[in-house]
Each structure stands twice: as structure tokens, then as C-alpha cells.
Amino acid sequence: RWGLTVSSSVIGNLSMFLEWHQEDPVDDFERSRNQIIFESNQKNRNPFIDHPEFVGMIYGNQGLSTNGFSYDQTSILYSMYDSNTINIGL
């Protein structure tokens, strides 16, 4: 559709995505884009932009830094919605 070719060996390659996550940390542009999307009609966020440390927590901290993040609870709940109602605009 977009004229891109991606080999099947790249899709689902967790170690490649973890390396990419480590080598290209979240920057101000990505944070700003995440905020703009949230403030638009879309109203959702990318939790991995807001909390890059989630990658290490979800995938077993496979050599990833948590940038000083610490927590005392055994589970973390993250909701990108601020209510129980979804307005689909019809």
C-alpha cells in the first residue's frame, strides 16, 4: 500500500525492536506528537512514549535501562481513557 517492503524476518523480531528502543530513546518530538494526538479527537496515547520503561517491564527488562524508574507495586495499571464512555461521533 505504501510502497514499502518489509521482510517477514523483521516483523516479530523482538530483539531487533528492543535494540531499536534502546538506541533511539523517546525524544521531545515524539512526546509532543503523543500529546497532540491525545488532545485531538483521537483521545488516545502511546503508553510506550509516556513510559518507555514499560518495555523493560513487559519484556523482562532484557538489558534495558529503566532510566531511574522504580516502583513498589507488583502490577501497573495504565489507562489511556479518562472515562468509561466512548463517543464515536455519530
C-alpha positions as CSV (number, residue, x, y, z in Angstrom):
1,R,0.0,0.0,0.0
2,W,2.7,2.5,0.9
3,G,5.3,1.1,-1.4
4,L,7.4,-0.4,1.4
5,T,8.8,-3.9,1.5
6,V,9.4,-5.5,4.9
7,S,10.8,-9.0,5.1
8,S,9.0,-11.5,7.3
9,S,12.2,-11.9,9.3
10,V,11.9,-8.3,10.6
11,I,8.2,-8.5,11.7
12,G,8.0,-10.0,15.1
13,N,11.8,-9.8,15.7
14,L,11.7,-8.9,19.4
15,S,15.4,-8.5,19.8
16,M,15.6,-6.0,16.9
17,F,12.7,-3.9,18.4
18,L,14.3,-4.0,21.8
19,E,17.6,-2.8,20.4
20,W,15.9,-0.1,18.4
21,H,14.0,1.0,21.6
22,Q,17.3,1.3,23.5
23,E,19.3,3.0,20.7
24,D,16.5,5.5,19.8
25,P,15.1,6.8,23.1
26,V,11.9,8.8,23.2
27,D,12.5,12.5,22.3
28,D,10.6,15.8,22.6
29,F,9.2,15.4,19.1
30,E,7.6,12.1,20.0
31,R,6.2,13.4,23.3
32,S,4.7,16.4,21.6
33,R,3.2,14.2,18.9
34,N,1.7,11.9,21.5
35,Q,0.2,15.0,23.3
36,I,-1.3,16.4,20.1
37,I,-2.9,13.1,19.3
38,F,-4.3,12.9,22.8
39,E,-5.7,16.5,22.6
40,S,-7.2,15.9,19.1
41,N,-10.4,14.0,18.5
42,Q,-8.5,10.7,18.7
43,K,-8.0,11.0,22.5
44,N,-5.5,8.2,22.9
45,R,-1.9,7.9,23.8
46,N,1.0,5.6,23.1
47,P,1.9,4.3,26.6
48,F,5.5,3.4,25.4
49,I,6.1,7.1,24.6
50,D,4.7,8.2,28.0
51,H,6.6,5.4,29.9
52,P,9.5,3.9,27.9
53,E,10.4,1.9,31.0
54,F,7.2,-0.3,30.3
55,V,9.2,-2.0,27.5
56,G,11.7,-3.4,30.0
57,M,8.9,-4.3,32.5
58,I,6.8,-6.1,29.9
59,Y,9.5,-7.9,28.1
60,G,11.5,-8.9,31.2
61,N,14.0,-6.0,31.2
62,Q,16.2,-7.7,28.7
63,G,19.2,-5.5,29.3
64,L,17.1,-2.3,29.0
65,S,17.6,0.7,31.2
66,T,14.6,2.0,33.2
67,N,16.2,5.5,33.5
68,G,15.9,5.6,37.2
69,F,12.3,4.4,37.3
70,S,11.3,2.5,40.4
71,Y,8.1,1.2,41.7
72,D,6.8,-0.7,44.7
73,Q,3.7,-2.3,43.3
74,T,3.6,-5.7,41.6
75,S,1.4,-4.5,38.8
76,I,0.9,-1.3,37.0
77,L,-2.4,-0.2,35.6
78,Y,-2.3,2.3,32.7
79,S,-5.4,3.7,31.1
80,M,-5.4,6.0,28.2
81,Y,-9.1,6.8,28.6
82,D,-10.4,9.3,31.1
83,S,-14.0,7.9,31.3
84,N,-16.0,4.8,30.7
85,T,-17.8,6.3,27.7
86,I,-16.7,6.2,24.1
87,N,-18.1,8.9,21.8
88,I,-17.9,7.6,18.2
89,G,-19.3,10.9,16.9
90,L,-22.4,9.6,15.0
